[in-house]
Amino acid sequence: MEYIKATENDTEEILTIVQNTIRTIYPCYYPQEVVEFFCSLHCRENIERDIRGGTVGALWVENRIVGTGCYQDDHITRVYVKPEYQGRGYGSYIMQCLENEIGAKYNMAYLDASLPASHLYEKRGYQTLRHDKWNVENKRVLVYEIMAKSLLHTSTGICYDGRFFVPRENTENGEVDGNTVFAYHQRDNILWADYSGGEIARGHLVGTVSESGELDFYYQHINEQKQVRIGVCHSVPRVMANGKIELVEKWKWLNGDQSEGTSVIVEM
């Protein structure tokens, strides 16, 4: 997975992703007149203009573009992921990349949230400033939210917000493996994450980050056998040569056999 600046050669593919996603997802929420308004807003001319301006990114997965993002100054203006690739954390990854770019110059990020996306932005810490509307054809009205998020840097040594991890090593009594993906979030020194994949149907963890970046958290998940497992973990980070983070973990089950184990997870 790699998010890089889009080039003019990517125009056609990005246009197709944006238009197809709008026409697939938005009719579930909006009348056709509003759908057509979004399509005209994200037309070829506007996408070409933004690519020339250097503010469009393309998310590459397995040698193909599956998503795109765009910003203007402190405003996120376009985030779309192919419908068949949604629900895998790619949209959150694009958002994090956009926030990193905006955060280099600004302390706040703003966006106009459509109905399909507003609840996702809330999970990323965005708050609604106000509701607004736009009149479209046939007296249809587009209602949307103007949202904002503080990008002030955390006081902890490492910020885990928007990072994705996968296990590289685990002892035999553990249940996560290389197919499990952890999506981390952080506000101040509070940490939480969702994880799933492999033997894990759904999991969640919550804890704290020390000034040095070490993690202490409780985790719970439901495995593929429909068993609920609960545990506690302490993680020590190491920044690798490629700039990615490795976490060496010591954990203990709080139910079941209450055994202990170690694991190593690495940033994607």
C-alpha positions as CSV (number, residue, x, y, z in Angstrom):
1,M,0.0,0.0,0.0
2,E,1.5,3.4,-1.1
3,Y,-0.1,6.8,-1.3
4,I,1.8,9.0,-3.7
5,K,1.3,12.2,-5.7
6,A,-0.9,11.6,-8.7
7,T,0.4,12.5,-12.2
8,E,-1.5,13.5,-15.4
9,N,-1.1,9.9,-16.5
10,D,-3.4,8.9,-13.6
11,T,-6.2,11.3,-14.6
12,E,-8.4,8.8,-16.4
13,E,-8.2,6.1,-13.6
14,I,-8.9,8.6,-10.8
15,L,-11.8,10.1,-12.7
16,T,-13.3,6.6,-13.2
17,I,-12.9,5.8,-9.5
18,V,-14.5,9.1,-8.4
19,Q,-17.4,8.9,-10.8
20,N,-18.2,5.2,-10.3
21,T,-18.0,5.6,-6.6
22,I,-20.4,8.5,-6.6
23,R,-22.9,6.7,-8.9
24,T,-22.7,3.5,-6.9
25,I,-22.9,4.8,-3.3
26,Y,-24.6,8.2,-3.4
27,P,-28.0,7.1,-4.8
28,C,-28.6,5.3,-1.5
29,Y,-28.6,8.7,0.3
30,Y,-29.5,11.3,-2.3
31,P,-31.9,12.0,-5.2
32,Q,-30.5,11.7,-8.7
33,E,-30.2,15.5,-9.1
34,V,-27.8,15.6,-6.1
35,V,-25.8,12.6,-7.5
36,E,-25.4,14.5,-10.8
37,F,-24.3,17.6,-8.9
38,F,-21.5,15.6,-7.2
39,C,-20.4,14.1,-10.5
40,S,-20.2,17.6,-12.1
41,L,-18.3,18.9,-9.0
42,H,-15.7,16.2,-9.5
43,C,-15.5,16.3,-13.3
44,R,-12.5,15.7,-15.5
45,E,-11.6,19.4,-15.7
46,N,-11.5,19.9,-11.9
47,I,-9.5,16.7,-11.4
48,E,-7.0,17.6,-14.1
49,R,-6.7,21.1,-12.5
50,D,-6.0,19.6,-9.0
51,I,-3.5,17.1,-10.4
52,R,-1.6,20.0,-12.1
53,G,-1.7,21.8,-8.8
54,G,0.1,18.9,-7.1
55,T,-2.6,18.3,-4.4
56,V,-4.0,15.0,-5.6
57,G,-2.8,11.7,-4.3
58,A,-3.3,8.1,-5.5
59,L,-3.5,5.1,-3.2
60,W,-1.8,2.1,-4.9
61,V,-2.5,-1.4,-3.7
62,E,-1.1,-4.4,-5.6
63,N,0.0,-2.3,-8.6
64,R,-3.4,-0.6,-9.1
65,I,-5.0,2.7,-7.9
66,V,-7.9,1.9,-5.6
67,G,-8.5,5.3,-4.0
68,T,-7.7,9.0,-4.2
69,G,-7.6,12.2,-2.1
70,C,-7.2,15.9,-2.6
71,Y,-6.8,19.1,-0.6
72,Q,-6.6,22.8,-1.0
73,D,-4.8,24.7,1.7
74,D,-6.4,23.5,5.0
75,H,-9.4,22.0,3.3
76,I,-9.9,18.3,2.3
77,T,-11.8,18.4,-0.9
78,R,-12.0,14.9,-2.3
79,V,-11.6,11.4,-0.8
80,Y,-12.9,8.3,-2.7
81,V,-12.2,4.6,-2.5
82,K,-13.4,2.0,-5.0
83,P,-16.6,0.4,-3.6
84,E,-15.1,-3.1,-3.7
85,Y,-12.1,-1.9,-1.6
86,Q,-14.1,0.0,1.0
87,G,-14.2,-1.3,4.6
88,R,-10.4,-2.2,4.6
89,G,-9.1,1.0,6.2
90,Y,-7.9,2.6,2.9
91,G,-10.1,5.7,3.3
92,S,-8.7,6.2,6.8
93,Y,-5.1,5.9,5.4
94,I,-5.8,8.4,2.7
95,M,-7.3,10.8,5.3
96,Q,-4.2,10.4,7.5
97,C,-1.9,11.2,4.5
98,L,-4.0,14.3,3.7
99,E,-3.9,15.5,7.4
100,N,-0.1,15.0,7.4
101,E,0.2,17.3,4.4
102,I,-2.1,19.9,5.8
103,G,-0.6,19.7,9.2
104,A,2.8,20.8,7.9
105,K,1.3,24.3,7.5
106,Y,-1.9,24.4,9.4
107,N,-3.2,23.5,12.9
108,M,-6.7,22.7,11.7
109,A,-8.2,20.6,8.8
110,Y,-11.6,21.3,7.4
111,L,-14.0,19.4,5.1
112,D,-17.5,19.4,3.7
113,A,-19.0,16.1,4.7
114,S,-21.6,14.3,2.6
115,L,-24.2,12.0,4.3
116,P,-22.3,8.7,3.4
117,A,-19.1,10.0,5.0
118,S,-20.0,12.2,8.0
119,H,-20.0,9.4,10.5
120,L,-16.6,8.2,9.3
121,Y,-15.1,11.6,9.8
122,E,-16.6,11.7,13.3
123,K,-14.6,8.6,14.2
124,R,-11.5,10.4,13.1
125,G,-12.1,13.2,15.5
126,Y,-13.9,15.7,13.2
127,Q,-16.6,17.9,14.8
128,T,-19.5,19.5,13.0
129,L,-19.2,23.3,12.9
130,R,-22.5,23.9,11.1
131,H,-24.9,22.5,8.6
132,D,-25.2,24.1,5.2
133,K,-27.2,23.5,2.0
134,W,-27.0,23.9,-1.7
135,N,-29.8,24.2,-4.2
136,V,-29.6,21.9,-7.2
137,E,-31.9,21.1,-10.1
138,N,-35.6,20.5,-9.8
139,K,-35.7,22.3,-6.4
140,R,-33.7,19.5,-4.8
141,V,-31.5,20.6,-1.9
142,L,-28.1,19.1,-0.9
143,V,-27.6,19.3,2.9
144,Y,-24.1,18.7,4.1
145,E,-21.9,19.3,7.2
146,I,-18.9,21.5,7.5
147,M,-16.5,19.8,9.9
148,A,-13.1,20.5,11.4
149,K,-10.4,18.7,13.3
150,S,-7.4,20.0,15.3
151,L,-4.1,18.8,14.0
152,L,-2.0,20.0,16.9
153,H,0.7,17.5,17.5
154,T,0.6,15.2,20.5
155,S,3.0,15.6,23.4
156,T,4.0,11.9,23.3
157,G,7.2,10.8,21.6
158,I,5.3,8.9,18.9
159,C,1.9,9.6,17.5
160,Y,0.1,6.4,16.5
161,D,-3.0,8.1,14.9
162,G,-3.8,6.7,11.5
163,R,-1.1,4.0,11.5
164,F,-1.7,0.4,10.5
165,F,0.1,-2.6,12.0
166,V,0.3,-6.3,11.2
167,P,1.8,-9.1,13.4
168,R,5.2,-10.4,12.3
169,E,5.7,-12.8,15.3
170,N,3.5,-14.3,18.0
171,T,3.8,-17.1,20.5
172,E,1.6,-20.2,20.0
173,N,-0.9,-19.2,22.6
174,G,-1.7,-16.0,20.8
175,E,-4.5,-15.6,18.3
176,V,-3.5,-12.8,16.0
177,D,-1.3,-13.5,12.9
178,G,0.0,-12.0,9.7
179,N,-3.5,-11.7,8.4
180,T,-4.7,-9.5,11.3
181,V,-4.7,-5.7,10.6
182,F,-4.7,-3.2,13.5
183,A,-5.9,0.4,12.8
184,Y,-4.6,2.7,15.5
185,H,-6.0,6.1,16.6
186,Q,-4.7,8.5,19.2
187,R,-5.9,11.7,20.8
188,D,-3.4,13.3,23.3
189,N,-2.1,10.3,25.2
190,I,-5.3,8.2,24.7
191,L,-4.9,5.2,22.3
192,W,-7.5,2.9,20.7
193,A,-7.6,0.6,17.8
194,D,-9.8,-1.8,15.8
195,Y,-8.5,-5.0,14.5
196,S,-9.7,-8.0,12.5
197,G,-8.5,-10.7,10.1
198,G,-7.1,-14.2,10.3
199,E,-8.6,-15.9,13.4
200,I,-10.1,-12.6,14.6
201,A,-13.7,-11.7,13.7
202,R,-13.6,-8.3,15.4
203,G,-11.5,-6.8,18.1
204,H,-10.9,-3.5,19.9
205,L,-8.2,-2.2,22.3
206,V,-8.0,0.9,24.4
207,G,-5.2,2.3,26.5
208,T,-2.6,5.1,26.9
209,V,0.7,6.3,25.4
210,S,3.6,7.3,27.5
211,E,5.9,10.3,26.7
212,S,8.4,7.8,25.3
213,G,5.8,6.2,23.1
214,E,5.3,3.0,25.1
215,L,1.8,1.6,25.1
216,D,-0.3,0.1,27.9
217,F,-3.7,-1.2,26.9
218,Y,-6.5,-3.7,27.4
219,Y,-7.7,-5.7,24.4
220,Q,-10.8,-7.8,23.6
221,H,-12.0,-9.7,20.6
222,I,-14.3,-12.3,19.2
223,N,-12.4,-15.1,17.4
224,E,-13.7,-17.2,14.5
225,Q,-14.9,-19.8,17.1
226,K,-17.2,-17.1,18.6
227,Q,-15.1,-17.0,21.8
228,V,-14.6,-13.7,23.6
229,R,-11.0,-13.2,24.6
230,I,-9.7,-10.4,26.9
231,G,-6.2,-9.5,27.7
232,V,-3.7,-6.8,28.8
233,C,-0.6,-5.7,26.9
234,H,2.6,-3.5,27.2
235,S,4.3,-2.5,23.9
236,V,7.7,-1.0,23.4
237,P,8.3,0.8,20.1
238,R,11.3,0.9,17.9
239,V,11.7,3.1,14.8
240,M,13.2,1.0,12.0
241,A,15.6,2.2,9.3
242,N,12.7,2.8,6.9
243,G,10.9,5.1,9.3
244,K,8.2,2.5,10.2
245,I,7.5,1.5,13.8
246,E,8.0,-1.9,15.3
247,L,6.2,-2.8,18.5
248,V,7.6,-5.5,20.8
249,E,4.8,-6.7,23.0
250,K,4.3,-8.6,26.3
251,W,0.7,-9.6,26.9
252,K,-1.4,-11.8,29.1
253,W,-4.9,-13.3,28.7
254,L,-7.3,-12.3,31.5
255,N,-9.7,-15.1,30.7
256,G,-9.3,-18.7,29.5
257,D,-6.0,-20.2,30.6
258,Q,-4.6,-16.7,31.6
259,S,-1.3,-17.6,30.0
260,E,1.3,-15.0,28.9
261,G,3.0,-14.4,25.6
262,T,5.1,-12.1,23.4
263,S,4.6,-10.7,19.9
264,V,6.0,-8.3,17.4
265,I,3.9,-6.2,15.2
266,V,5.1,-3.9,12.5
267,E,3.7,-0.8,10.7
268,M,2.3,-1.4,7.2
